[in-house]
Amino acid sequence: MSAQSVTGARKTVRQFALAMVACLAVAGGAAVVAAQDSAPAGHQPSVAGDEWPVPTKSPAPTN
């Protein structure tokens, strides 16, 4: 293997590592922002335990 080939391989590996670090930084930042945005803002009832008051129908007047 020539010295030029080794230097080219090192440059390629260095550029790949830099690109990978940049992508991980962006993905990590996006994950942090998404986690803060989707944090629960209080009690959020689930569909299975939905206990909202149901309106009752009153009988219509029969005049």
Stockholm file with secondary structure:
# STOCKHOLM 1.0

chainA/1-63         MSAQSVTGARKTVRQFALAMVACLAVAGGAAVVAAQDSAPAGHQPSVAGDEWPVPTKSPAPTN
#=GR chainA/1-63 SS CCHHHHHHHHHHHHHHHHHHHHHHHHHHHHHHHHHHHTSCCSCCCCSTTCCCCCCCCCCCCCC
#=GC SS_cons        CCHHHHHHHHHHHHHHHHHHHHHHHHHHHHHHHHHHHTSCCSCCCCSTTCCCCCCCCCCCCCC
//
